[in-house]
Amino acid sequence: MSEQPQEQFDLTQELRQLGEQIKEALRVARDHPQTKEFEQQISQAVSDLGAEIDRAMKSAREQEHVKNLGTQVKQAVQSVETSGAAQDIERGLAKGVRALNEQIRRAIEDAQKDVQRET
């Protein structure tokens, strides 16, 4: 029985590619005719997210069991580090970022096609 070679995932390369994809997506979005509406939606979403984070932080400070969570997280991290799962997690992250990069690339291409059709 022959084993197929595992596909290699490089987290650093995938994150670099993600950065380039985001930069290109922002450029395309800036040039897109619906940018003002998009900017308003993003601005509102960021504002809402900030408010939610503030509420969550206030709530977390008020809850005693959250204080114990830090210790549990540290123990879990130590467990992951000693089990060798860190490499598996890194590989999984790289694979996920690669998939995200592909989706962003497709969205950029679609947006660029829309801009070309409207000009």
Phi and psi restraints in degrees (range 20) as a CNS / XPLOR table:
assign (resid 1 and name C) (resid 2 and name N)
       (resid 2 and name CA) (resid 2 and name C) 1.0 -95.7 20.0 2
assign (resid 2 and name N) (resid 2 and name CA)
       (resid 2 and name C) (resid 3 and name N) 1.0 139.0 20.0 2
assign (resid 2 and name C) (resid 3 and name N)
       (resid 3 and name CA) (resid 3 and name C) 1.0 -90.9 20.0 2
assign (resid 3 and name N) (resid 3 and name CA)
       (resid 3 and name C) (resid 4 and name N) 1.0 138.6 20.0 2
assign (resid 3 and name C) (resid 4 and name N)
       (resid 4 and name CA) (resid 4 and name C) 1.0 -81.2 20.0 2
assign (resid 4 and name N) (resid 4 and name CA)
       (resid 4 and name C) (resid 5 and name N) 1.0 140.0 20.0 2
assign (resid 4 and name C) (resid 5 and name N)
       (resid 5 and name CA) (resid 5 and name C) 1.0 -66.1 20.0 2
assign (resid 5 and name N) (resid 5 and name CA)
       (resid 5 and name C) (resid 6 and name N) 1.0 140.4 20.0 2
assign (resid 5 and name C) (resid 6 and name N)
       (resid 6 and name CA) (resid 6 and name C) 1.0 -73.4 20.0 2
assign (resid 6 and name N) (resid 6 and name CA)
       (resid 6 and name C) (resid 7 and name N) 1.0 139.6 20.0 2
assign (resid 6 and name C) (resid 7 and name N)
       (resid 7 and name CA) (resid 7 and name C) 1.0 -67.8 20.0 2
assign (resid 7 and name N) (resid 7 and name CA)
       (resid 7 and name C) (resid 8 and name N) 1.0 136.3 20.0 2
assign (resid 7 and name C) (resid 8 and name N)
       (resid 8 and name CA) (resid 8 and name C) 1.0 -85.1 20.0 2
assign (resid 8 and name N) (resid 8 and name CA)
       (resid 8 and name C) (resid 9 and name N) 1.0 137.8 20.0 2
assign (resid 8 and name C) (resid 9 and name N)
       (resid 9 and name CA) (resid 9 and name C) 1.0 -124.2 20.0 2
assign (resid 9 and name N) (resid 9 and name CA)
       (resid 9 and name C) (resid 10 and name N) 1.0 126.8 20.0 2
assign (resid 9 and name C) (resid 10 and name N)
       (resid 10 and name CA) (resid 10 and name C) 1.0 -113.2 20.0 2
assign (resid 10 and name N) (resid 10 and name CA)
       (resid 10 and name C) (resid 11 and name N) 1.0 106.6 20.0 2
assign (resid 10 and name C) (resid 11 and name N)
       (resid 11 and name CA) (resid 11 and name C) 1.0 -60.2 20.0 2
assign (resid 11 and name N) (resid 11 and name CA)
       (resid 11 and name C) (resid 12 and name N) 1.0 -41.4 20.0 2
assign (resid 11 and name C) (resid 12 and name N)
       (resid 12 and name CA) (resid 12 and name C) 1.0 -60.8 20.0 2
assign (resid 12 and name N) (resid 12 and name CA)
       (resid 12 and name C) (resid 13 and name N) 1.0 -46.5 20.0 2
assign (resid 12 and name C) (resid 13 and name N)
       (resid 13 and name CA) (resid 13 and name C) 1.0 -64.1 20.0 2
assign (resid 13 and name N) (resid 13 and name CA)
       (resid 13 and name C) (resid 14 and name N) 1.0 -42.0 20.0 2
assign (resid 13 and name C) (resid 14 and name N)
       (resid 14 and name CA) (resid 14 and name C) 1.0 -64.7 20.0 2
assign (resid 14 and name N) (resid 14 and name CA)
       (resid 14 and name C) (resid 15 and name N) 1.0 -40.6 20.0 2
assign (resid 14 and name C) (resid 15 and name N)
       (resid 15 and name CA) (resid 15 and name C) 1.0 -67.0 20.0 2
assign (resid 15 and name N) (resid 15 and name CA)
       (resid 15 and name C) (resid 16 and name N) 1.0 -37.9 20.0 2
assign (resid 15 and name C) (resid 16 and name N)
       (resid 16 and name CA) (resid 16 and name C) 1.0 -61.8 20.0 2
assign (resid 16 and name N) (resid 16 and name CA)
       (resid 16 and name C) (resid 17 and name N) 1.0 -44.3 20.0 2
assign (resid 16 and name C) (resid 17 and name N)
       (resid 17 and name CA) (resid 17 and name C) 1.0 -63.5 20.0 2
assign (resid 17 and name N) (resid 17 and name CA)
       (resid 17 and name C) (resid 18 and name N) 1.0 -39.5 20.0 2
assign (resid 17 and name C) (resid 18 and name N)
       (resid 18 and name CA) (resid 18 and name C) 1.0 -60.3 20.0 2
assign (resid 18 and name N) (resid 18 and name CA)
       (resid 18 and name C) (resid 19 and name N) 1.0 -43.1 20.0 2
assign (resid 18 and name C) (resid 19 and name N)
       (resid 19 and name CA) (resid 19 and name C) 1.0 -59.3 20.0 2
assign (resid 19 and name N) (resid 19 and name CA)
       (resid 19 and name C) (resid 20 and name N) 1.0 -44.6 20.0 2
assign (resid 19 and name C) (resid 20 and name N)
       (resid 20 and name CA) (resid 20 and name C) 1.0 -64.1 20.0 2
assign (resid 20 and name N) (resid 20 and name CA)
       (resid 20 and name C) (resid 21 and name N) 1.0 -40.1 20.0 2
assign (resid 20 and name C) (resid 21 and name N)
       (resid 21 and name CA) (resid 21 and name C) 1.0 -64.7 20.0 2
assign (resid 21 and name N) (resid 21 and name CA)
       (resid 21 and name C) (resid 22 and name N) 1.0 -42.4 20.0 2
assign (resid 21 and name C) (resid 22 and name N)
       (resid 22 and name CA) (resid 22 and name C) 1.0 -65.3 20.0 2
assign (resid 22 and name N) (resid 22 and name CA)
       (resid 22 and name C) (resid 23 and name N) 1.0 -41.5 20.0 2
assign (resid 22 and name C) (resid 23 and name N)
       (resid 23 and name CA) (resid 23 and name C) 1.0 -60.1 20.0 2
assign (resid 23 and name N) (resid 23 and name CA)
       (resid 23 and name C) (resid 24 and name N) 1.0 -45.0 20.0 2
assign (resid 23 and name C) (resid 24 and name N)
       (resid 24 and name CA) (resid 24 and name C) 1.0 -66.8 20.0 2
assign (resid 24 and name N) (resid 24 and name CA)
       (resid 24 and name C) (resid 25 and name N) 1.0 -39.4 20.0 2
assign (resid 24 and name C) (resid 25 and name N)
       (resid 25 and name CA) (resid 25 and name C) 1.0 -62.8 20.0 2
assign (resid 25 and name N) (resid 25 and name CA)
       (resid 25 and name C) (resid 26 and name N) 1.0 -40.2 20.0 2
assign (resid 25 and name C) (resid 26 and name N)
       (resid 26 and name CA) (resid 26 and name C) 1.0 -66.0 20.0 2
assign (resid 26 and name N) (resid 26 and name CA)
       (resid 26 and name C) (resid 27 and name N) 1.0 -39.1 20.0 2
assign (resid 26 and name C) (resid 27 and name N)
       (resid 27 and name CA) (resid 27 and name C) 1.0 -63.4 20.0 2
assign (resid 27 and name N) (resid 27 and name CA)
       (resid 27 and name C) (resid 28 and name N) 1.0 -45.5 20.0 2
assign (resid 27 and name C) (resid 28 and name N)
       (resid 28 and name CA) (resid 28 and name C) 1.0 -64.4 20.0 2
assign (resid 28 and name N) (resid 28 and name CA)
       (resid 28 and name C) (resid 29 and name N) 1.0 -42.1 20.0 2
assign (resid 28 and name C) (resid 29 and name N)
       (resid 29 and name CA) (resid 29 and name C) 1.0 -63.0 20.0 2
assign (resid 29 and name N) (resid 29 and name CA)
       (resid 29 and name C) (resid 30 and name N) 1.0 -39.5 20.0 2
assign (resid 29 and name C) (resid 30 and name N)
       (resid 30 and name CA) (resid 30 and name C) 1.0 -61.0 20.0 2
assign (resid 30 and name N) (resid 30 and name CA)
       (resid 30 and name C) (resid 31 and name N) 1.0 -37.2 20.0 2
assign (resid 30 and name C) (resid 31 and name N)
       (resid 31 and name CA) (resid 31 and name C) 1.0 -86.7 20.0 2
assign (resid 31 and name N) (resid 31 and name CA)
       (resid 31 and name C) (resid 32 and name N) 1.0 -9.0 20.0 2
assign (resid 31 and name C) (resid 32 and name N)
       (resid 32 and name CA) (resid 32 and name C) 1.0 -76.7 20.0 2
assign (resid 32 and name N) (resid 32 and name CA)
       (resid 32 and name C) (resid 33 and name N) 1.0 142.0 20.0 2
assign (resid 32 and name C) (resid 33 and name N)
       (resid 33 and name CA) (resid 33 and name C) 1.0 -60.0 20.0 2
assign (resid 33 and name N) (resid 33 and name CA)
       (resid 33 and name C) (resid 34 and name N) 1.0 -25.5 20.0 2
assign (resid 33 and name C) (resid 34 and name N)
       (resid 34 and name CA) (resid 34 and name C) 1.0 -95.8 20.0 2
assign (resid 34 and name N) (resid 34 and name CA)
       (resid 34 and name C) (resid 35 and name N) 1.0 22.1 20.0 2
assign (resid 34 and name C) (resid 35 and name N)
       (resid 35 and name CA) (resid 35 and name C) 1.0 -62.1 20.0 2
assign (resid 35 and name N) (resid 35 and name CA)
       (resid 35 and name C) (resid 36 and name N) 1.0 -42.7 20.0 2
assign (resid 35 and name C) (resid 36 and name N)
       (resid 36 and name CA) (resid 36 and name C) 1.0 -59.1 20.0 2
assign (resid 36 and name N) (resid 36 and name CA)
       (resid 36 and name C) (resid 37 and name N) 1.0 -46.2 20.0 2
assign (resid 36 and name C) (resid 37 and name N)
       (resid 37 and name CA) (resid 37 and name C) 1.0 -62.3 20.0 2
assign (resid 37 and name N) (resid 37 and name CA)
       (resid 37 and name C) (resid 38 and name N) 1.0 -43.3 20.0 2
assign (resid 37 and name C) (resid 38 and name N)
       (resid 38 and name CA) (resid 38 and name C) 1.0 -61.5 20.0 2
assign (resid 38 and name N) (resid 38 and name CA)
       (resid 38 and name C) (resid 39 and name N) 1.0 -44.3 20.0 2
assign (resid 38 and name C) (resid 39 and name N)
       (resid 39 and name CA) (resid 39 and name C) 1.0 -60.9 20.0 2
assign (resid 39 and name N) (resid 39 and name CA)
       (resid 39 and name C) (resid 40 and name N) 1.0 -40.8 20.0 2
assign (resid 39 and name C) (resid 40 and name N)
       (resid 40 and name CA) (resid 40 and name C) 1.0 -64.5 20.0 2
assign (resid 40 and name N) (resid 40 and name CA)
       (resid 40 and name C) (resid 41 and name N) 1.0 -42.1 20.0 2
assign (resid 40 and name C) (resid 41 and name N)
       (resid 41 and name CA) (resid 41 and name C) 1.0 -64.5 20.0 2
assign (resid 41 and name N) (resid 41 and name CA)
       (resid 41 and name C) (resid 42 and name N) 1.0 -43.8 20.0 2
assign (resid 41 and name C) (resid 42 and name N)
       (resid 42 and name CA) (resid 42 and name C) 1.0 -63.5 20.0 2
assign (resid 42 and name N) (resid 42 and name CA)
       (resid 42 and name C) (resid 43 and name N) 1.0 -44.6 20.0 2
assign (resid 42 and name C) (resid 43 and name N)
       (resid 43 and name CA) (resid 43 and name C) 1.0 -59.6 20.0 2
assign (resid 43 and name N) (resid 43 and name CA)
       (resid 43 and name C) (resid 44 and name N) 1.0 -44.1 20.0 2
assign (resid 43 and name C) (resid 44 and name N)
       (resid 44 and name CA) (resid 44 and name C) 1.0 -65.1 20.0 2
assign (resid 44 and name N) (resid 44 and name CA)
       (resid 44 and name C) (resid 45 and name N) 1.0 -41.8 20.0 2
assign (resid 44 and name C) (resid 45 and name N)
       (resid 45 and name CA) (resid 45 and name C) 1.0 -63.4 20.0 2
assign (resid 45 and name N) (resid 45 and name CA)
       (resid 45 and name C) (resid 46 and name N) 1.0 -42.0 20.0 2
assign (resid 45 and name C) (resid 46 and name N)
       (resid 46 and name CA) (resid 46 and name C) 1.0 -65.6 20.0 2
assign (resid 46 and name N) (resid 46 and name CA)
       (resid 46 and name C) (resid 47 and name N) 1.0 -40.7 20.0 2
assign (resid 46 and name C) (resid 47 and name N)
       (resid 47 and name CA) (resid 47 and name C) 1.0 -62.5 20.0 2
assign (resid 47 and name N) (resid 47 and name CA)
       (resid 47 and name C) (resid 48 and name N) 1.0 -45.9 20.0 2
assign (resid 47 and name C) (resid 48 and name N)
       (resid 48 and name CA) (resid 48 and name C) 1.0 -62.1 20.0 2
assign (resid 48 and name N) (resid 48 and name CA)
       (resid 48 and name C) (resid 49 and name N) 1.0 -41.8 20.0 2
assign (resid 48 and name C) (resid 49 and name N)
       (resid 49 and name CA) (resid 49 and name C) 1.0 -62.3 20.0 2
assign (resid 49 and name N) (resid 49 and name CA)
       (resid 49 and name C) (resid 50 and name N) 1.0 -43.2 20.0 2
assign (resid 49 and name C) (resid 50 and name N)
       (resid 50 and name CA) (resid 50 and name C) 1.0 -59.2 20.0 2
assign (resid 50 and name N) (resid 50 and name CA)
       (resid 50 and name C) (resid 51 and name N) 1.0 -43.5 20.0 2
assign (resid 50 and name C) (resid 51 and name N)
       (resid 51 and name CA) (resid 51 and name C) 1.0 -63.9 20.0 2
assign (resid 51 and name N) (resid 51 and name CA)
       (resid 51 and name C) (resid 52 and name N) 1.0 -41.0 20.0 2
assign (resid 51 and name C) (resid 52 and name N)
       (resid 52 and name CA) (resid 52 and name C) 1.0 -64.7 20.0 2
assign (resid 52 and name N) (resid 52 and name CA)
       (resid 52 and name C) (resid 53 and name N) 1.0 -41.4 20.0 2
assign (resid 52 and name C) (resid 53 and name N)
       (resid 53 and name CA) (resid 53 and name C) 1.0 -63.1 20.0 2
assign (resid 53 and name N) (resid 53 and name CA)
       (resid 53 and name C) (resid 54 and name N) 1.0 -43.6 20.0 2
assign (resid 53 and name C) (resid 54 and name N)
       (resid 54 and name CA) (resid 54 and name C) 1.0 -59.7 20.0 2
assign (resid 54 and name N) (resid 54 and name CA)
       (resid 54 and name C) (resid 55 and name N) 1.0 -44.2 20.0 2
assign (resid 54 and name C) (resid 55 and name N)
       (resid 55 and name CA) (resid 55 and name C) 1.0 -64.5 20.0 2
assign (resid 55 and name N) (resid 55 and name CA)
       (resid 55 and name C) (resid 56 and name N) 1.0 -41.7 20.0 2
assign (resid 55 and name C) (resid 56 and name N)
       (resid 56 and name CA) (resid 56 and name C) 1.0 -65.7 20.0 2
assign (resid 56 and name N) (resid 56 and name CA)
       (resid 56 and name C) (resid 57 and name N) 1.0 -40.7 20.0 2
assign (resid 56 and name C) (resid 57 and name N)
       (resid 57 and name CA) (resid 57 and name C) 1.0 -65.3 20.0 2
assign (resid 57 and name N) (resid 57 and name CA)
       (resid 57 and name C) (resid 58 and name N) 1.0 -42.1 20.0 2
assign (resid 57 and name C) (resid 58 and name N)
       (resid 58 and name CA) (resid 58 and name C) 1.0 -63.1 20.0 2
assign (resid 58 and name N) (resid 58 and name CA)
       (resid 58 and name C) (resid 59 and name N) 1.0 -44.0 20.0 2
assign (resid 58 and name C) (resid 59 and name N)
       (resid 59 and name CA) (resid 59 and name C) 1.0 -64.1 20.0 2
assign (resid 59 and name N) (resid 59 and name CA)
       (resid 59 and name C) (resid 60 and name N) 1.0 -40.8 20.0 2
assign (resid 59 and name C) (resid 60 and name N)
       (resid 60 and name CA) (resid 60 and name C) 1.0 -64.9 20.0 2
assign (resid 60 and name N) (resid 60 and name CA)
       (resid 60 and name C) (resid 61 and name N) 1.0 -38.5 20.0 2
assign (resid 60 and name C) (resid 61 and name N)
       (resid 61 and name CA) (resid 61 and name C) 1.0 -64.5 20.0 2
assign (resid 61 and name N) (resid 61 and name CA)
       (resid 61 and name C) (resid 62 and name N) 1.0 -30.0 20.0 2
assign (resid 61 and name C) (resid 62 and name N)
       (resid 62 and name CA) (resid 62 and name C) 1.0 -82.4 20.0 2
assign (resid 62 and name N) (resid 62 and name CA)
       (resid 62 and name C) (resid 63 and name N) 1.0 -13.5 20.0 2
assign (resid 62 and name C) (resid 63 and name N)
       (resid 63 and name CA) (resid 63 and name C) 1.0 -102.5 20.0 2
assign (resid 63 and name N) (resid 63 and name CA)
       (resid 63 and name C) (resid 64 and name N) 1.0 124.0 20.0 2
assign (resid 63 and name C) (resid 64 and name N)
       (resid 64 and name CA) (resid 64 and name C) 1.0 -65.7 20.0 2
assign (resid 64 and name N) (resid 64 and name CA)
       (resid 64 and name C) (resid 65 and name N) 1.0 -37.9 20.0 2
assign (resid 64 and name C) (resid 65 and name N)
       (resid 65 and name CA) (resid 65 and name C) 1.0 -67.0 20.0 2
assign (resid 65 and name N) (resid 65 and name CA)
       (resid 65 and name C) (resid 66 and name N) 1.0 -19.8 20.0 2
assign (resid 65 and name C) (resid 66 and name N)
       (resid 66 and name CA) (resid 66 and name C) 1.0 -67.5 20.0 2
assign (resid 66 and name N) (resid 66 and name CA)
       (resid 66 and name C) (resid 67 and name N) 1.0 -32.3 20.0 2
assign (resid 66 and name C) (resid 67 and name N)
       (resid 67 and name CA) (resid 67 and name C) 1.0 -61.1 20.0 2
assign (resid 67 and name N) (resid 67 and name CA)
       (resid 67 and name C) (resid 68 and name N) 1.0 -36.1 20.0 2
assign (resid 67 and name C) (resid 68 and name N)
       (resid 68 and name CA) (resid 68 and name C) 1.0 -75.4 20.0 2
assign (resid 68 and name N) (resid 68 and name CA)
       (resid 68 and name C) (resid 69 and name N) 1.0 -18.5 20.0 2
assign (resid 68 and name C) (resid 69 and name N)
       (resid 69 and name CA) (resid 69 and name C) 1.0 -63.0 20.0 2
assign (resid 69 and name N) (resid 69 and name CA)
       (resid 69 and name C) (resid 70 and name N) 1.0 -36.0 20.0 2
assign (resid 69 and name C) (resid 70 and name N)
       (resid 70 and name CA) (resid 70 and name C) 1.0 -57.1 20.0 2
assign (resid 70 and name N) (resid 70 and name CA)
       (resid 70 and name C) (resid 71 and name N) 1.0 -43.4 20.0 2
assign (resid 70 and name C) (resid 71 and name N)
       (resid 71 and name CA) (resid 71 and name C) 1.0 -64.1 20.0 2
assign (resid 71 and name N) (resid 71 and name CA)
       (resid 71 and name C) (resid 72 and name N) 1.0 -43.1 20.0 2
assign (resid 71 and name C) (resid 72 and name N)
       (resid 72 and name CA) (resid 72 and name C) 1.0 -64.2 20.0 2
assign (resid 72 and name N) (resid 72 and name CA)
       (resid 72 and name C) (resid 73 and name N) 1.0 -39.3 20.0 2
assign (resid 72 and name C) (resid 73 and name N)
       (resid 73 and name CA) (resid 73 and name C) 1.0 -64.7 20.0 2
assign (resid 73 and name N) (resid 73 and name CA)
       (resid 73 and name C) (resid 74 and name N) 1.0 -43.1 20.0 2
assign (resid 73 and name C) (resid 74 and name N)
       (resid 74 and name CA) (resid 74 and name C) 1.0 -60.4 20.0 2
assign (resid 74 and name N) (resid 74 and name CA)
       (resid 74 and name C) (resid 75 and name N) 1.0 -42.0 20.0 2
assign (resid 74 and name C) (resid 75 and name N)
       (resid 75 and name CA) (resid 75 and name C) 1.0 -65.0 20.0 2
assign (resid 75 and name N) (resid 75 and name CA)
       (resid 75 and name C) (resid 76 and name N) 1.0 -40.1 20.0 2
assign (resid 75 and name C) (resid 76 and name N)
       (resid 76 and name CA) (resid 76 and name C) 1.0 -65.2 20.0 2
assign (resid 76 and name N) (resid 76 and name CA)
       (resid 76 and name C) (resid 77 and name N) 1.0 -41.0 20.0 2
assign (resid 76 and name C) (resid 77 and name N)
       (resid 77 and name CA) (resid 77 and name C) 1.0 -62.7 20.0 2
assign (resid 77 and name N) (resid 77 and name CA)
       (resid 77 and name C) (resid 78 and name N) 1.0 -44.3 20.0 2
assign (resid 77 and name C) (resid 78 and name N)
       (resid 78 and name CA) (resid 78 and name C) 1.0 -61.6 20.0 2
assign (resid 78 and name N) (resid 78 and name CA)
       (resid 78 and name C) (resid 79 and name N) 1.0 -39.9 20.0 2
assign (resid 78 and name C) (resid 79 and name N)
       (resid 79 and name CA) (resid 79 and name C) 1.0 -63.4 20.0 2
assign (resid 79 and name N) (resid 79 and name CA)
       (resid 79 and name C) (resid 80 and name N) 1.0 -43.3 20.0 2
assign (resid 79 and name C) (resid 80 and name N)
       (resid 80 and name CA) (resid 80 and name C) 1.0 -64.7 20.0 2
assign (resid 80 and name N) (resid 80 and name CA)
       (resid 80 and name C) (resid 81 and name N) 1.0 -42.9 20.0 2
assign (resid 80 and name C) (resid 81 and name N)
       (resid 81 and name CA) (resid 81 and name C) 1.0 -63.1 20.0 2
assign (resid 81 and name N) (resid 81 and name CA)
       (resid 81 and name C) (resid 82 and name N) 1.0 -40.1 20.0 2
assign (resid 81 and name C) (resid 82 and name N)
       (resid 82 and name CA) (resid 82 and name C) 1.0 -80.0 20.0 2
assign (resid 82 and name N) (resid 82 and name CA)
       (resid 82 and name C) (resid 83 and name N) 1.0 -19.6 20.0 2
assign (resid 82 and name C) (resid 83 and name N)
       (resid 83 and name CA) (resid 83 and name C) 1.0 -86.3 20.0 2
assign (resid 83 and name N) (resid 83 and name CA)
       (resid 83 and name C) (resid 84 and name N) 1.0 -11.5 20.0 2
assign (resid 83 and name C) (resid 84 and name N)
       (resid 84 and name CA) (resid 84 and name C) 1.0 83.9 20.0 2
assign (resid 84 and name N) (resid 84 and name CA)
       (resid 84 and name C) (resid 85 and name N) 1.0 6.0 20.0 2
assign (resid 84 and name C) (resid 85 and name N)
       (resid 85 and name CA) (resid 85 and name C) 1.0 -73.4 20.0 2
assign (resid 85 and name N) (resid 85 and name CA)
       (resid 85 and name C) (resid 86 and name N) 1.0 -14.9 20.0 2
assign (resid 85 and name C) (resid 86 and name N)
       (resid 86 and name CA) (resid 86 and name C) 1.0 -58.0 20.0 2
assign (resid 86 and name N) (resid 86 and name CA)
       (resid 86 and name C) (resid 87 and name N) 1.0 -41.1 20.0 2
assign (resid 86 and name C) (resid 87 and name N)
       (resid 87 and name CA) (resid 87 and name C) 1.0 -65.4 20.0 2
assign (resid 87 and name N) (resid 87 and name CA)
       (resid 87 and name C) (resid 88 and name N) 1.0 -39.5 20.0 2
assign (resid 87 and name C) (resid 88 and name N)
       (resid 88 and name CA) (resid 88 and name C) 1.0 -64.2 20.0 2
assign (resid 88 and name N) (resid 88 and name CA)
       (resid 88 and name C) (resid 89 and name N) 1.0 -40.3 20.0 2
assign (resid 88 and name C) (resid 89 and name N)
       (resid 89 and name CA) (resid 89 and name C) 1.0 -65.2 20.0 2
assign (resid 89 and name N) (resid 89 and name CA)
       (resid 89 and name C) (resid 90 and name N) 1.0 -44.6 20.0 2
assign (resid 89 and name C) (resid 90 and name N)
       (resid 90 and name CA) (resid 90 and name C) 1.0 -60.7 20.0 2
assign (resid 90 and name N) (resid 90 and name CA)
       (resid 90 and name C) (resid 91 and name N) 1.0 -43.5 20.0 2
assign (resid 90 and name C) (resid 91 and name N)
       (resid 91 and name CA) (resid 91 and name C) 1.0 -63.3 20.0 2
assign (resid 91 and name N) (resid 91 and name CA)
       (resid 91 and name C) (resid 92 and name N) 1.0 -42.0 20.0 2
assign (resid 91 and name C) (resid 92 and name N)
       (resid 92 and name CA) (resid 92 and name C) 1.0 -63.6 20.0 2
assign (resid 92 and name N) (resid 92 and name CA)
       (resid 92 and name C) (resid 93 and name N) 1.0 -41.1 20.0 2
assign (resid 92 and name C) (resid 93 and name N)
       (resid 93 and name CA) (resid 93 and name C) 1.0 -62.9 20.0 2
assign (resid 93 and name N) (resid 93 and name CA)
       (resid 93 and name C) (resid 94 and name N) 1.0 -44.5 20.0 2
assign (resid 93 and name C) (resid 94 and name N)
       (resid 94 and name CA) (resid 94 and name C) 1.0 -60.9 20.0 2
assign (resid 94 and name N) (resid 94 and name CA)
       (resid 94 and name C) (resid 95 and name N) 1.0 -41.4 20.0 2
assign (resid 94 and name C) (resid 95 and name N)
       (resid 95 and name CA) (resid 95 and name C) 1.0 -63.8 20.0 2
assign (resid 95 and name N) (resid 95 and name CA)
       (resid 95 and name C) (resid 96 and name N) 1.0 -42.7 20.0 2
assign (resid 95 and name C) (resid 96 and name N)
       (resid 96 and name CA) (resid 96 and name C) 1.0 -65.7 20.0 2
assign (resid 96 and name N) (resid 96 and name CA)
       (resid 96 and name C) (resid 97 and name N) 1.0 -41.2 20.0 2
assign (resid 96 and name C) (resid 97 and name N)
       (resid 97 and name CA) (resid 97 and name C) 1.0 -65.7 20.0 2
assign (resid 97 and name N) (resid 97 and name CA)
       (resid 97 and name C) (resid 98 and name N) 1.0 -37.0 20.0 2
assign (resid 97 and name C) (resid 98 and name N)
       (resid 98 and name CA) (resid 98 and name C) 1.0 -60.8 20.0 2
assign (resid 98 and name N) (resid 98 and name CA)
       (resid 98 and name C) (resid 99 and name N) 1.0 -44.0 20.0 2
assign (resid 98 and name C) (resid 99 and name N)
       (resid 99 and name CA) (resid 99 and name C) 1.0 -64.2 20.0 2
assign (resid 99 and name N) (resid 99 and name CA)
       (resid 99 and name C) (resid 100 and name N) 1.0 -40.3 20.0 2
assign (resid 99 and name C) (resid 100 and name N)
       (resid 100 and name CA) (resid 100 and name C) 1.0 -63.2 20.0 2
assign (resid 100 and name N) (resid 100 and name CA)
       (resid 100 and name C) (resid 101 and name N) 1.0 -42.7 20.0 2
assign (resid 100 and name C) (resid 101 and name N)
       (resid 101 and name CA) (resid 101 and name C) 1.0 -57.7 20.0 2
assign (resid 101 and name N) (resid 101 and name CA)
       (resid 101 and name C) (resid 102 and name N) 1.0 -42.5 20.0 2
assign (resid 101 and name C) (resid 102 and name N)
       (resid 102 and name CA) (resid 102 and name C) 1.0 -64.6 20.0 2
assign (resid 102 and name N) (resid 102 and name CA)
       (resid 102 and name C) (resid 103 and name N) 1.0 -42.0 20.0 2
assign (resid 102 and name C) (resid 103 and name N)
       (resid 103 and name CA) (resid 103 and name C) 1.0 -65.3 20.0 2
assign (resid 103 and name N) (resid 103 and name CA)
       (resid 103 and name C) (resid 104 and name N) 1.0 -41.4 20.0 2
assign (resid 103 and name C) (resid 104 and name N)
       (resid 104 and name CA) (resid 104 and name C) 1.0 -64.8 20.0 2
assign (resid 104 and name N) (resid 104 and name CA)
       (resid 104 and name C) (resid 105 and name N) 1.0 -41.9 20.0 2
assign (resid 104 and name C) (resid 105 and name N)
       (resid 105 and name CA) (resid 105 and name C) 1.0 -58.6 20.0 2
assign (resid 105 and name N) (resid 105 and name CA)
       (resid 105 and name C) (resid 106 and name N) 1.0 -44.1 20.0 2
assign (resid 105 and name C) (resid 106 and name N)
       (resid 106 and name CA) (resid 106 and name C) 1.0 -64.1 20.0 2
assign (resid 106 and name N) (resid 106 and name CA)
       (resid 106 and name C) (resid 107 and name N) 1.0 -41.0 20.0 2
assign (resid 106 and name C) (resid 107 and name N)
       (resid 107 and name CA) (resid 107 and name C) 1.0 -63.7 20.0 2
assign (resid 107 and name N) (resid 107 and name CA)
       (resid 107 and name C) (resid 108 and name N) 1.0 -39.5 20.0 2
assign (resid 107 and name C) (resid 108 and name N)
       (resid 108 and name CA) (resid 108 and name C) 1.0 -62.7 20.0 2
assign (resid 108 and name N) (resid 108 and name CA)
       (resid 108 and name C) (resid 109 and name N) 1.0 -46.6 20.0 2
assign (resid 108 and name C) (resid 109 and name N)
       (resid 109 and name CA) (resid 109 and name C) 1.0 -60.0 20.0 2
assign (resid 109 and name N) (resid 109 and name CA)
       (resid 109 and name C) (resid 110 and name N) 1.0 -43.6 20.0 2
assign (resid 109 and name C) (resid 110 and name N)
       (resid 110 and name CA) (resid 110 and name C) 1.0 -62.8 20.0 2
assign (resid 110 and name N) (resid 110 and name CA)
       (resid 110 and name C) (resid 111 and name N) 1.0 -43.5 20.0 2
assign (resid 110 and name C) (resid 111 and name N)
       (resid 111 and name CA) (resid 111 and name C) 1.0 -64.7 20.0 2
assign (resid 111 and name N) (resid 111 and name CA)
       (resid 111 and name C) (resid 112 and name N) 1.0 -39.0 20.0 2
assign (resid 111 and name C) (resid 112 and name N)
       (resid 112 and name CA) (resid 112 and name C) 1.0 -65.9 20.0 2
assign (resid 112 and name N) (resid 112 and name CA)
       (resid 112 and name C) (resid 113 and name N) 1.0 -37.5 20.0 2
assign (resid 112 and name C) (resid 113 and name N)
       (resid 113 and name CA) (resid 113 and name C) 1.0 -63.7 20.0 2
assign (resid 113 and name N) (resid 113 and name CA)
       (resid 113 and name C) (resid 114 and name N) 1.0 -39.7 20.0 2
assign (resid 113 and name C) (resid 114 and name N)
       (resid 114 and name CA) (resid 114 and name C) 1.0 -62.8 20.0 2
assign (resid 114 and name N) (resid 114 and name CA)
       (resid 114 and name C) (resid 115 and name N) 1.0 -43.4 20.0 2
assign (resid 114 and name C) (resid 115 and name N)
       (resid 115 and name CA) (resid 115 and name C) 1.0 -63.5 20.0 2
assign (resid 115 and name N) (resid 115 and name CA)
       (resid 115 and name C) (resid 116 and name N) 1.0 -42.8 20.0 2
assign (resid 115 and name C) (resid 116 and name N)
       (resid 116 and name CA) (resid 116 and name C) 1.0 -63.9 20.0 2
assign (resid 116 and name N) (resid 116 and name CA)
       (resid 116 and name C) (resid 117 and name N) 1.0 -38.2 20.0 2
assign (resid 116 and name C) (resid 117 and name N)
       (resid 117 and name CA) (resid 117 and name C) 1.0 -67.7 20.0 2
assign (resid 117 and name N) (resid 117 and name CA)
       (resid 117 and name C) (resid 118 and name N) 1.0 -34.2 20.0 2
assign (resid 117 and name C) (resid 118 and name N)
       (resid 118 and name CA) (resid 118 and name C) 1.0 -82.3 20.0 2
assign (resid 118 and name N) (resid 118 and name CA)
       (resid 118 and name C) (resid 119 and name N) 1.0 -12.6 20.0 2
